[in-house]
Amino acid sequence: MTRQLTSNHWGLGLVRTQGGRITDIAPHPADPSPSALNDNMAASLGGRARVLRPAVRKGWLEGRRGTRGEDPFVELDWSEMLDLIAGDLTRVRKDHGNEAIFAGSYGWGSAGRFHHAQSQLKRFLNSVGGFVGSDGNYSYNAALVTMPHILGGGFRQHLAEATRWPVIARHTDLIVAFGGLALRNMQICDGGNAIHRIPQALKDCAARGVRCVNLSPFRGDMADDMNAEWLAPRPGSDVAVMLALAHTLLVEGLHDRAFLDRYTTGFDRVEAYLTGADDGQPKSAEWAGAISGLDPDRLRRLARQMAGGRTLITCAAGLQRADWGEQPLFAVVTLAAMLGQIGLPGGGYTVGYAVNGHVGAITRPVPWGALPQGTNPIAEQIPVAMIAEMLLNPGGAYRAEGRDRIFPDTRLLWWAGGNPFHHHQDLNRLRRAFQYPETVIVNEINWTATARHADIVLPVAAATEREDFGAGKTDNVLVPMPRLVPPPGQARTEYEIYTDLADRLGTRDAFTEGLDTEGWLRRLWAQTQSAAERRGLHLPEWEEFRTGDIVVLPDPAPDQVFLADYRADPVADKRATPSGKIELFSQVVADCAAPDCPGHAVWRETRDRQAGLAERYPLALLSGQPATRLHSQFDNGDLSRSQKVAGREPVLIHPEDARDRGIADGDVVELFNDRGRCLAGARLTPDIARGCVFLWTGAWYDPDFDAPHARDRHGNPNVLTHDLRTSTFSQSPAAHSAQVDAARWTGPVPPITVFDPPIFAPRVDGT
């Protein structure tokens, strides 16, 4: 049994198979810090929850819409299923137009270049007249919308241009990390993270004496190797802390006025806010201390330390996934600009270190080949986090980025490559919203909650069950991905499914361009080869590559410093903003007239606390990427399940908060608020701040429809989060602003059901 190579978002794997099944996956020797997430794959891909045959919700066959999530399913053969889908697509297009089709393909999907779920679905729908889609992402949408107005250029490019970690290790004296630098996030990257570089880079920083301050309610948001000082502000108070640091720099004359004058605009507006000239409240250390719970004297000392040496300020992406999430973006740039170190090696700021394993580690040296999606005749897109709003309010008006917009009337929803019942907020609201479309189609590997809330479920092949090649969006490694095992049951590749559908709809040639999978792989590889040749890099021919090892291309910018060119010449390298400078006050944002997002950094209390909910629900809920899986992928795998508590997702609770509630380590607890309830397993630790609980994201949603709030049995935090956005400006997700309480569960502990298949009913004709 020889091992063969594959790639995933968390890295390389050397796969061993037996009898058509994966037995285990070993790390690749080229990776110095391999991820353990490969340990989930074998059990999940061969588990009881695997979707094995095309299935239709029984109620949909009977003409009922309002029972998604509860109905049994009827299994059909592929020919019948494809006829059903083709007929329904034709009906919707004829009666309502393609504007009534929503392609909810959002998620990480496969790491392969060809079998990319979003590209496949969108290419197919574009070949039949288009669809309404979504814009942005759940990870850092407020930054995608806001940072171009502050800094100019796209935020994804800012991430690619981040100062490299070896530069930080050589030049930085102090890292001030708002939201920490969570090592668990650095094991993943969209498209692949073949060589994990950052764990060693962080060790190098510590070995060379870089000091670090972890400003997070969770000590675990910083690697132990960093020996960081832990300051735990109350969740939602980070902007107040940033403003207080800025205030100290201002009143003590520690700010760099020459840098502000030459490289930025709008500081006069910021200064008036910091001093209280425009609202009567100086943003002093005492003011921020009362809000954040931090010692005002420590805040003043921290500001002086930041001004006394080369300081790098980092802002985790999670801070902008909260109420008023645009504000930490304005504030962190303002604070860094006042220090005057932007563009210097090891100084300045970066938003998004630790959002994945590539930021500050590597960038893509050439553009890889990619499946073209075609042209979408439908221009309408909704902000990504407004899916429930769209379904519940067809034809309703809303505003985004200062523009009045109208929600489409969605009749057919098709989801592929993602799991909205993981990444969306307020899942009880989403469940209600999912009852509204006439048809919901889901492509899935496993029977997740999204599949269970569909009308039509299509079993699709996993990455190890189809041939492809891997190349991360921001990586420098190319990976052959042979088909290692056959798809189980009747699972098929999405390209095969769409080809057969296009054949029924008369668009086969437009969709396939006359190519089968092999033909497309050769075309995409040839495109990659050509791009490499234009940069003086040679890649092997397809036959040699597909049977060989990884190909590692040289790092295009090992000594990269963020905004170094702008600092060297702000005229020749002016920013793509109206002023050509960094805009600490954006008139464009201000002119959008969003009352909850002015044009410069301000602090606002979170909505739950404004509403007084903290009195009834005194614990602030934190949720983040777990170390045991990528989001919700393979939650039924061995590694993920090994860290559950009583079969449920662990929730971290401070021992004193637990004592006040009679909770012991290992107890099943109920977390609750007015929006929802879930069960989780208690893990007591002093590494979580008092007044907070931390519940990892991604536990497969397992609602009990007979319980209050359809209580989730498994520990999904998004039954507790609100479905409001950061602001009416960017309309971004704001999950990290929920208040909850916890109680020890004293009743019978219900079993987890989501790792088993749903109930199947006989066909309507009785067969």
VOGU-3710 file (C-alpha; in Angstrom, 3 decimals, decimal comma):
1> mtrqltsnhw> 0,000/0,000/0,000  1,954/3,018/-1,291  1,075/6,534/-0,301  -0,142/9,111/-2,811  -0,172/12,879/-2,595  -3,138/15,182/-2,106  -3,757/18,743/-0,964  -6,289/20,482/1,252  -6,759/23,969/2,632  -4,756/22,912/5,694
11> glglvrtqgg> -1,856/21,417/3,752  -0,383/18,380/2,081  -1,220/14,764/2,781  0,343/11,443/1,886  -2,651/9,135/1,634  -2,749/5,387/2,159  -5,754/3,454/0,862  -7,055/-0,080/1,117  -10,086/-1,637/-0,522  -11,198/1,633/-2,081
21> ritdiaphpa> -11,134/3,542/1,229  -8,670/5,917/2,839  -7,014/4,318/5,870  -4,767/7,141/7,040  -2,992/10,319/5,906  0,590/11,203/6,839  2,279/14,621/6,598  4,610/15,530/3,763  8,297/15,776/4,769  8,575/19,244/3,174
31> dpspsalndn> 6,220/20,728/5,782  8,004/21,678/9,029  4,770/22,207/11,015  2,093/19,992/9,429  -1,536/20,374/10,412  -3,312/17,511/12,159  -6,564/18,298/10,322  -5,898/15,500/7,837  -6,793/13,148/10,697  -10,461/14,053/10,152
41> maaslggrar> -10,751/12,956/6,552  -10,842/9,164/6,584  -13,617/8,850/9,174  -15,699/11,662/7,690  -15,493/10,586/4,057  -16,349/7,007/5,029  -18,808/7,889/7,790  -22,516/7,315/8,269  -23,325/10,913/7,334  -21,990/10,571/3,781
51> vlrpavrkgw> -24,510/11,465/1,065  -24,563/8,379/-1,136  -27,502/8,853/-3,526  -29,498/11,757/-4,984  -32,322/12,612/-2,599  -35,454/14,751/-2,688  -37,353/16,117/0,293  -40,662/14,258/0,521  -42,593/17,456/1,248  -41,223/19,117/-1,893
61> legrrgtrge> -42,472/16,212/-3,995  -45,865/16,739/-2,353  -45,829/20,486/-2,998  -45,012/21,624/0,561  -42,414/24,319/1,240  -42,589/24,985/4,961  -41,053/21,898/6,520  -37,427/22,054/5,412  -35,108/20,612/8,029  -37,717/18,213/9,410
71> dpfveldwse> -38,983/16,207/6,436  -37,716/12,773/5,411  -36,074/12,341/2,018  -36,798/10,118/-0,951  -33,853/8,726/-2,925  -34,002/8,815/-6,739  -31,718/7,672/-9,497  -29,596/10,241/-11,332  -31,682/10,312/-14,489  -34,877/11,151/-12,606
81> mldliagdlt> -33,097/13,700/-10,448  -31,514/15,546/-13,353  -34,852/15,622/-15,182  -36,441/17,181/-12,066  -33,744/19,848/-11,777  -33,764/20,680/-15,472  -37,543/21,015/-15,386  -37,530/23,253/-12,333  -34,768/25,483/-13,665  -36,729/25,869/-16,895
91> rvrkdhgnea> -39,917/26,708/-14,947  -38,232/29,381/-12,809  -36,428/30,960/-15,743  -39,625/31,052/-17,821  -41,970/32,310/-15,101  -39,666/34,626/-13,118  -36,433/35,141/-15,053  -32,893/34,286/-14,040  -33,060/37,061/-11,434  -35,056/34,587/-9,340
101> ifagsygwgs> -32,109/32,152/-9,151  -29,635/32,698/-6,318  -26,258/30,937/-6,422  -25,397/30,674/-2,746  -22,077/29,069/-3,495  -19,997/30,435/-0,658  -17,380/28,511/1,241  -13,989/26,888/0,970  -14,980/23,875/-1,142  -12,110/21,880/-2,616
111> agrfhhaqsq> -8,482/22,937/-2,769  -8,272/21,847/-6,438  -8,038/24,346/-9,268  -10,622/22,681/-11,526  -13,104/21,086/-9,123  -13,785/24,393/-7,400  -17,398/24,390/-6,257  -18,148/28,084/-6,770  -16,553/28,245/-10,203  -18,327/25,097/-11,392
121> lkrflnsvgg> -21,802/26,203/-10,262  -21,449/29,770/-11,462  -20,105/28,668/-14,837  -23,066/26,336/-15,250  -25,656/28,950/-14,268  -24,006/31,574/-16,473  -24,358/29,160/-19,380  -28,149/29,186/-18,878  -28,687/32,922/-18,397  -27,085/33,867/-15,091
131> fvgsdgnysy> -28,028/34,269/-11,444  -28,041/36,631/-8,469  -24,938/36,170/-6,339  -23,352/37,529/-3,187  -20,497/39,961/-2,777  -17,764/39,797/-0,147  -17,071/37,205/2,521  -17,797/36,347/6,131  -14,123/36,440/7,143  -13,262/40,115/6,625
141> naalvtmphi> -16,080/41,792/4,739  -15,965/45,067/6,677  -12,304/45,344/5,701  -13,070/44,535/2,058  -15,532/47,435/1,930  -13,878/49,937/4,266  -10,109/49,664/3,814  -10,126/50,928/0,199  -11,585/54,191/1,533  -8,911/54,493/4,216
151> lgggfrqhla> -5,864/53,226/2,345  -6,842/52,814/-1,302  -6,564/49,598/-3,266  -8,210/46,293/-2,435  -7,930/44,720/0,996  -6,941/41,349/-0,473  -3,953/43,087/-2,006  -3,139/44,615/1,387  -2,998/41,083/2,803  -0,676/39,972/0,008
161> eatrwpviar> 1,580/42,986/0,667  1,868/42,428/4,441  5,306/42,734/6,015  7,006/39,341/6,110  7,548/37,623/9,431  11,336/37,296/9,039  11,453/41,092/8,647  9,409/41,448/11,823  11,773/39,129/13,689  14,783/41,243/12,619
171> htdlivafgg> 13,400/44,727/13,158  10,414/44,818/15,531  10,769/45,657/19,221  7,118/45,342/20,222  4,050/43,657/18,717  0,732/44,978/20,005  -1,833/42,409/18,878  -5,483/43,423/19,106  -7,392/40,129/19,037  -4,152/38,170/19,309
181> lalrnmqicd> -2,346/36,133/16,674  -4,153/32,822/16,852  -1,839/30,047/15,694  -4,815/27,740/15,057  -5,879/30,016/12,173  -2,443/29,859/10,574  -2,744/26,181/9,676  -5,261/26,967/6,906  -5,449/29,012/3,730  -7,962/29,041/0,894
191> ggnaihripq> -6,683/26,838/-1,892  -3,901/25,268/0,132  -1,175/25,897/2,701  1,466/23,423/1,652  4,339/24,563/3,867  3,436/25,975/7,287  6,038/28,697/7,869  4,562/30,925/10,555  4,979/28,677/13,653  8,758/28,816/13,224
201> alkdcaargv> 8,617/32,515/12,391  6,874/33,236/15,692  9,523/31,226/17,530  12,188/33,291/15,754  10,497/36,488/16,935  10,577/35,293/20,535  14,184/34,069/20,258  15,290/37,483/18,988  13,598/39,292/21,864  10,501/40,717/20,202
211> rcvnlspfrg> 8,103/41,652/22,997  4,435/41,015/22,499  1,178/42,195/24,067  -1,890/40,017/23,505  -4,995/42,202/23,777  -7,701/39,540/23,767  -10,173/38,060/26,244  -8,614/34,649/25,424  -5,004/33,966/26,335  -4,964/31,182/23,728
221> dmaddmnaew> -5,209/33,764/20,938  -1,421/34,019/21,175  1,090/31,164/20,836  2,806/30,198/24,073  6,157/30,543/22,285  5,669/34,319/22,122  5,755/34,750/25,939  3,264/37,557/25,498  1,872/39,842/28,153  -1,852/39,190/28,332
231> laprpgsdva> -4,232/42,131/28,637  -7,885/41,122/28,442  -10,208/43,974/27,414  -13,942/43,468/27,605  -15,222/42,245/24,216  -16,355/45,170/22,101  -14,027/47,668/23,764  -10,966/47,369/21,523  -11,669/50,619/19,696  -11,913/52,459/23,019
241> vmlalahtll> -8,490/51,060/23,952  -7,001/52,111/20,587  -8,430/55,594/20,988  -7,040/55,887/24,509  -3,578/54,913/23,286  -3,923/57,521/20,549  -5,069/60,100/23,120  -1,990/59,455/25,245  0,290/59,833/22,238  -1,444/63,119/21,429
251> veglhdrafl> -1,512/64,766/24,851  2,048/63,666/25,712  3,439/64,852/22,384  4,530/61,370/21,330  2,790/61,410/17,961  4,631/62,010/14,682  3,100/65,212/13,344  5,415/65,292/10,325  4,279/61,836/9,207  0,627/62,755/9,685
261> dryttgfdrv> 1,044/65,931/7,617  2,915/64,276/4,749  1,230/60,887/4,449  -2,307/61,265/5,809  -5,330/63,487/5,637  -8,142/64,070/8,109  -6,220/64,028/11,374  -7,792/67,335/12,399  -11,174/65,585/12,593  -9,660/62,715/14,565
271> eayltgaddg> -7,902/65,106/16,944  -11,147/66,891/17,735  -12,732/63,557/18,619  -9,768/62,380/20,721  -9,658/65,565/22,784  -13,434/65,696/23,188  -13,681/69,014/21,373  -16,605/67,752/19,303  -18,494/65,693/21,914  -17,215/66,828/25,309
281> qpksaewaga> -15,562/63,473/26,155  -11,777/63,158/25,975  -10,837/59,624/24,926  -8,447/59,297/27,827  -6,981/56,213/29,445  -9,435/56,628/32,333  -12,336/56,738/29,901  -11,160/53,597/28,125  -10,298/51,868/31,388  -13,889/52,222/32,591
291> isgldpdrlr> -15,141/50,729/29,304  -12,553/47,970/28,818  -11,708/46,965/32,383  -8,005/47,606/31,750  -5,787/49,633/34,081  -5,517/53,223/32,792  -1,917/53,471/33,974  -1,039/50,332/31,988  -2,636/51,862/28,890  -0,549/55,009/29,248
301> rlarqmaggr> 2,630/52,981/29,744  1,773/50,892/26,709  1,382/54,008/24,558  4,813/55,207/25,712  6,349/51,815/24,999  4,850/51,864/21,509  6,360/55,288/20,838  9,717/54,271/22,323  10,693/51,631/19,761  9,803/49,920/16,516
311> tlitcaaglq> 6,189/48,812/17,026  3,971/46,638/14,875  0,232/46,893/15,533  -1,879/43,955/14,400  -5,640/43,751/14,253  -7,301/40,336/14,028  -10,032/39,913/11,451  -12,420/38,910/14,235  -12,532/42,492/15,552  -14,265/43,694/12,406
321> radwgeqplf> -16,787/40,821/12,590  -18,623/42,673/15,356  -21,029/45,545/15,876  -19,550/48,640/14,232  -16,779/46,492/12,746  -15,573/49,297/10,482  -14,337/51,237/13,513  -11,354/49,091/14,542  -10,119/49,441/10,950  -10,151/53,240/11,110
331> avvtlaamlg> -8,718/53,159/14,639  -5,782/50,832/14,025  -4,639/52,810/10,977  -4,999/56,043/12,963  -2,940/54,685/15,846  -0,199/53,416/13,527  -0,130/56,696/11,612  0,301/58,656/14,830  3,355/56,539/15,661  4,730/57,429/12,220
341> qiglpgggyt> 6,226/54,002/11,521  4,058/52,915/8,594  6,317/51,690/5,786  9,317/51,017/8,035  10,656/47,453/8,410  8,876/45,843/11,351  6,699/48,881/12,077  3,271/50,154/11,107  0,251/47,891/11,124  -1,481/45,018/9,408
351> vgyavnghvg> -5,133/44,069/9,583  -5,483/40,316/9,143  -2,306/38,645/10,341  -3,458/35,148/11,370  -6,564/35,280/9,183  -4,764/32,425/7,422  -1,332/30,834/7,149  -0,014/32,965/4,290  -0,321/36,565/5,486  3,223/37,722/6,083
361> aitrpvpwga> 4,619/34,331/5,051  4,408/33,939/1,272  2,713/35,282/-1,834  1,789/33,647/-5,112  4,601/34,053/-7,666  2,413/33,488/-10,755  -1,326/33,471/-11,504  -2,487/29,861/-11,579  -4,867/28,542/-14,210  -8,515/28,698/-13,141
371> lpqgtnpiae> -11,822/27,521/-14,552  -13,457/30,543/-16,218  -16,908/31,274/-14,825  -18,148/33,002/-17,940  -20,173/36,214/-18,047  -23,161/36,687/-15,774  -25,892/38,761/-17,477  -27,439/39,441/-14,036  -25,652/42,335/-12,340  -27,466/42,160/-8,998
381> qipvamiaem> -25,495/40,963/-5,968  -26,341/41,143/-2,292  -23,856/41,654/0,560  -22,802/38,174/1,597  -24,217/38,335/5,123  -27,727/39,362/4,015  -28,926/35,962/2,769  -31,635/35,574/5,420  -32,723/39,186/4,926  -33,046/38,587/1,188
391> llnpggayra> -35,145/35,447/1,596  -37,412/36,947/4,265  -37,906/40,271/2,499  -38,200/39,793/-1,291  -38,482/43,130/-3,036  -37,518/44,968/0,153  -35,314/48,033/0,207  -31,965/48,363/1,946  -28,836/50,523/1,782  -25,208/49,540/1,359
401> egrdrifpdt> -22,228/51,829/0,756  -24,588/54,779/0,494  -26,729/53,312/-2,276  -30,401/52,338/-2,172  -30,879/48,743/-3,285  -33,689/46,193/-3,631  -33,647/42,532/-2,648  -34,447/40,085/-5,454  -37,392/37,710/-5,247  -35,555/34,395/-4,981
411> rllwwaggnp> -37,516/31,365/-6,129  -34,649/28,877/-6,548  -31,626/28,733/-4,240  -28,633/26,565/-5,162  -25,840/26,088/-2,624  -22,516/24,392/-3,302  -19,141/24,323/-1,582  -20,284/25,826/1,704  -22,430/25,461/4,793  -24,567/28,510/5,685
421> fhhhqdlnrl> -25,871/26,676/8,754  -22,326/27,014/10,008  -21,160/30,449/8,920  -24,355/32,521/9,046  -25,729/34,134/12,207  -28,951/33,547/14,147  -29,614/30,087/12,759  -33,214/30,042/13,942  -33,824/33,064/11,720  -31,929/31,449/8,857
431> rrafqypetv> -34,013/28,300/9,257  -37,183/30,392/8,879  -35,688/32,145/5,854  -34,867/28,832/4,197  -38,574/27,970/4,125  -39,346/30,749/1,616  -37,808/29,740/-1,741  -39,780/27,390/-3,939  -36,762/25,132/-4,452  -33,488/24,691/-2,544
441> ivneinwtat> -30,743/22,588/-4,145  -27,601/21,628/-2,240  -24,479/19,806/-3,434  -22,901/18,025/-0,482  -20,479/15,358/0,680  -22,137/14,838/4,070  -25,629/15,294/5,498  -24,944/18,650/7,134  -27,762/20,872/8,335  -27,639/22,727/5,015
451> arhadivlpv> -28,319/19,483/3,161  -31,133/18,654/5,594  -32,752/22,034/4,853  -32,697/21,424/1,094  -35,319/20,052/-1,282  -32,801/18,397/-3,573  -29,475/16,988/-2,349  -26,824/15,944/-4,844  -24,030/13,611/-3,648  -20,677/14,926/-4,840
461> aaateredfg> -17,180/13,501/-4,912  -14,545/14,673/-2,436  -11,092/15,954/-3,406  -9,480/12,529/-2,986  -12,124/10,989/-5,274  -11,360/13,034/-8,408  -8,221/14,218/-10,204  -7,067/17,824/-9,922  -4,066/19,911/-9,013  -3,686/22,134/-5,987
471> agktdnvlvp> -2,300/25,659/-5,768  -3,283/28,036/-2,988  -4,527/31,494/-3,857  -1,508/33,001/-2,106  0,860/30,011/-1,952  3,970/29,169/-3,961  3,513/25,382/-4,150  1,855/23,303/-6,884  0,495/19,907/-5,860  -0,607/16,981/-8,042
481> mprlvpppgq> -3,914/15,566/-6,782  -4,605/12,146/-8,354  -7,877/10,317/-7,792  -7,034/8,047/-4,871  -10,332/6,218/-4,306  -13,617/6,026/-6,230  -16,564/8,133/-5,029  -18,826/6,064/-2,744  -22,365/5,127/-3,647  -23,613/7,233/-6,546
491> arteyeiytd> -21,552/10,352/-5,778  -20,277/12,159/-8,880  -18,077/15,139/-9,670  -19,930/18,402/-10,060  -18,544/18,817/-13,567  -20,200/15,546/-14,577  -23,482/16,623/-12,982  -23,545/20,029/-14,680  -22,531/18,540/-18,017  -25,525/16,209/-17,949
501> ladrlgtrda> -27,811/19,066/-16,889  -26,451/21,321/-19,621  -27,128/18,529/-22,085  -30,798/18,505/-21,030  -30,986/22,299/-21,284  -29,280/22,542/-24,664  -26,168/24,354/-23,381  -23,621/21,531/-23,252  -21,206/23,135/-25,706  -21,323/26,480/-23,911
511> ftegldtegw> -20,622/24,814/-20,574  -17,976/22,260/-21,567  -16,362/23,961/-24,604  -16,007/20,408/-25,875  -13,684/19,374/-23,034  -13,940/16,578/-20,508  -12,218/16,740/-17,101  -8,900/15,608/-18,546  -9,090/18,249/-21,235  -9,763/21,021/-18,721
521> lrrlwaqtqs> -6,937/19,917/-16,426  -4,493/19,998/-19,319  -5,756/23,453/-20,356  -5,453/24,895/-16,844  -1,994/23,392/-16,401  -0,895/24,841/-19,740  -2,122/28,276/-18,608  -0,116/27,895/-15,396  2,963/26,832/-17,353  2,668/29,861/-19,646
531> aaerrglhlp> 2,310/32,260/-16,721  5,395/30,747/-15,110  7,410/30,949/-18,338  6,631/34,663/-18,628  8,349/35,070/-15,255  11,324/32,953/-16,148  10,122/29,855/-14,287  9,919/26,386/-15,801  7,224/23,868/-14,898  7,163/20,201/-15,940
541> eweefrtgdi> 4,783/18,863/-18,549  1,392/17,647/-17,310  2,200/13,916/-17,445  5,389/14,389/-15,471  3,739/16,677/-12,925  0,624/14,591/-12,304  2,697/11,550/-11,264  5,395/13,451/-9,373  5,933/15,397/-6,168  5,150/18,990/-5,221
551> vvlpdpapdq> 6,707/21,853/-7,170  7,969/24,724/-5,024  8,466/28,065/-6,783  10,722/30,821/-5,419  9,387/33,418/-3,009  8,833/36,599/-5,038  9,284/39,035/-2,128  11,052/37,570/0,948  11,907/40,995/2,442  8,577/42,680/1,765
561> vfladyradp> 7,568/45,657/3,938  3,983/46,886/3,851  3,685/50,380/2,299  7,467/50,833/1,999  7,122/52,301/-1,509  4,503/54,774/-0,331  6,700/55,914/2,516  9,678/56,312/0,167  7,726/58,494/-2,274  4,099/59,362/-1,453
571> vadkratpsg> 3,747/61,274/-4,714  5,030/58,658/-7,137  3,274/55,876/-5,172  0,198/57,823/-4,124  -2,703/55,859/-2,698  -5,919/55,205/-4,648  -7,968/57,527/-2,417  -9,431/60,922/-3,337  -6,525/62,667/-1,605  -3,862/60,196/-2,732
581> kielfsqvva> -3,025/59,766/0,951  -4,041/57,569/3,868  -7,431/58,965/4,889  -7,936/58,950/8,652  -11,165/60,753/7,888  -12,925/59,645/4,687  -15,295/62,164/3,192  -16,574/59,449/0,859  -17,643/57,304/3,813  -19,117/60,291/5,591
591> dcaapdcpgh> -21,089/61,256/2,482  -22,733/57,823/2,486  -24,702/59,227/5,443  -24,712/55,977/7,397  -25,490/57,143/10,937  -23,701/54,101/12,390  -20,481/54,616/10,395  -19,035/58,155/10,303  -15,895/58,897/8,350  -13,345/58,423/11,170
601> avwretrdrq> -12,780/56,149/14,136  -15,403/56,355/16,882  -16,335/54,048/19,735  -19,874/52,739/20,167  -21,231/50,240/22,671  -22,393/46,896/21,291  -26,073/46,525/20,505  -26,785/43,841/23,115  -25,285/46,003/25,849  -27,046/49,110/24,576
611> aglaerypla> -30,309/47,180/24,870  -29,518/46,189/28,457  -29,192/42,505/27,622  -25,954/42,193/29,591  -27,992/42,419/32,787  -29,928/39,258/31,875  -27,154/37,596/29,902  -23,905/38,657/31,587  -21,456/36,509/29,607  -19,928/37,823/26,382
621> llsgqpatrl> -19,835/35,092/23,743  -16,585/34,642/21,834  -16,434/32,279/18,870  -13,588/31,514/16,545  -11,925/29,043/14,243  -11,161/25,805/16,136  -7,839/23,974/16,053  -9,589/20,689/15,247  -11,144/21,391/11,822  -11,526/24,040/9,143
631> hsqfdngdls> -14,773/25,807/10,056  -17,336/22,965/9,909  -15,489/20,722/7,450  -15,288/17,077/8,578  -16,730/17,788/12,027  -17,549/14,071/12,189  -13,863/13,217/11,723  -11,622/11,623/14,333  -9,661/14,721/15,383  -12,729/16,922/15,705
641> rsqkvagrep> -14,700/14,370/17,708  -11,744/13,589/19,961  -11,935/17,065/21,493  -15,694/17,093/22,116  -16,986/17,018/25,684  -19,801/14,532/26,221  -20,082/14,489/22,420  -20,612/18,258/22,247  -18,459/21,201/21,284  -16,377/22,428/24,239
651> vlihpedard> -17,123/25,840/25,704  -14,352/27,570/27,668  -15,509/29,095/30,964  -13,516/30,864/33,652  -13,508/28,798/36,889  -15,097/31,623/38,900  -17,918/32,109/36,387  -18,433/28,350/36,438  -18,455/28,231/40,249  -21,101/30,961/40,376
661> rgiadgdvve> -23,305/28,713/38,226  -22,531/25,360/39,816  -20,722/24,135/36,699  -17,871/21,630/36,893  -15,341/20,708/34,243  -16,867/18,169/31,865  -20,486/19,103/32,609  -22,985/19,502/29,809  -24,170/23,109/29,942  -26,879/25,083/28,227
671> lfndrgrcla> -25,952/28,428/26,698  -28,914/30,681/26,018  -30,258/34,131/25,231  -33,398/35,510/23,591  -32,294/34,274/20,164  -31,512/30,645/20,845  -30,160/27,831/23,005  -27,505/25,173/22,617  -25,839/22,463/24,642  -22,056/22,338/24,980
681> garltpdiar> -19,422/20,670/27,115  -17,791/22,768/29,861  -14,025/23,226/29,891  -12,907/25,332/32,847  -9,793/27,428/32,257  -8,271/30,651/33,599  -7,176/31,416/30,016  -10,584/32,912/29,288  -11,377/36,261/30,897  -14,072/36,468/33,535
691> gcvflwtgaw> -17,423/37,448/32,098  -16,699/35,648/28,805  -17,241/32,211/27,298  -15,533/30,868/24,197  -17,439/28,420/21,968  -15,643/27,251/18,833  -17,392/27,640/15,500  -18,299/24,774/13,200  -20,134/22,160/15,256  -22,721/20,733/12,863
701> ydpdfdapha> -26,048/22,309/13,742  -28,337/19,677/15,321  -31,670/21,303/16,251  -34,251/19,618/18,472  -37,522/20,862/16,988  -39,460/19,795/20,090  -37,347/21,949/22,428  -37,543/25,700/23,157  -35,847/27,711/20,395  -35,315/24,370/18,598
711> rdrhgnpnvl> -32,385/23,932/20,977  -29,175/22,883/19,225  -27,868/19,699/20,823  -24,310/20,032/19,588  -22,874/23,464/20,453  -23,139/25,725/17,406  -22,567/29,342/18,562  -24,579/30,826/15,707  -27,857/29,881/17,350  -26,919/32,662/19,816
721> thdlrtstfs> -25,518/35,389/17,546  -27,630/38,181/16,089  -28,200/38,609/12,353  -27,586/42,346/12,264  -24,710/43,801/10,292  -21,724/45,877/11,304  -23,427/48,985/9,978  -25,653/50,208/7,188  -22,467/51,265/5,390  -20,783/47,904/4,671
731> qspaahsaqv> -23,600/45,530/5,786  -20,987/43,040/7,016  -21,416/40,144/9,483  -21,242/41,121/13,153  -21,291/37,780/14,953  -18,871/38,682/17,760  -21,238/40,895/19,756  -23,588/38,517/21,558  -24,421/38,277/25,261  -25,427/34,898/26,740
741> daarwtgpvp> -25,712/33,052/30,024  -24,876/29,473/30,938  -26,434/26,880/33,235  -25,550/23,322/34,137  -27,770/20,871/32,219  -29,636/18,652/34,663  -31,993/16,732/32,389  -31,369/13,675/30,238  -28,632/14,461/27,738  -30,077/14,152/24,220
751> pitvfdppif> -28,079/12,193/21,651  -26,292/13,874/18,743  -28,195/12,998/15,566  -26,455/15,047/12,875  -23,670/12,507/12,357  -26,264/9,994/11,142  -28,194/10,197/7,869  -31,727/11,667/7,882  -34,858/9,547/7,670  -35,580/8,163/4,211
761> aprvdgt> -39,130/7,519/3,051  -40,369/5,213/0,288  -40,821/6,780/-3,119  -44,146/8,449/-3,768  -45,129/5,537/-6,028  -44,400/3,141/-3,145  -41,153/1,669/-4,482
//
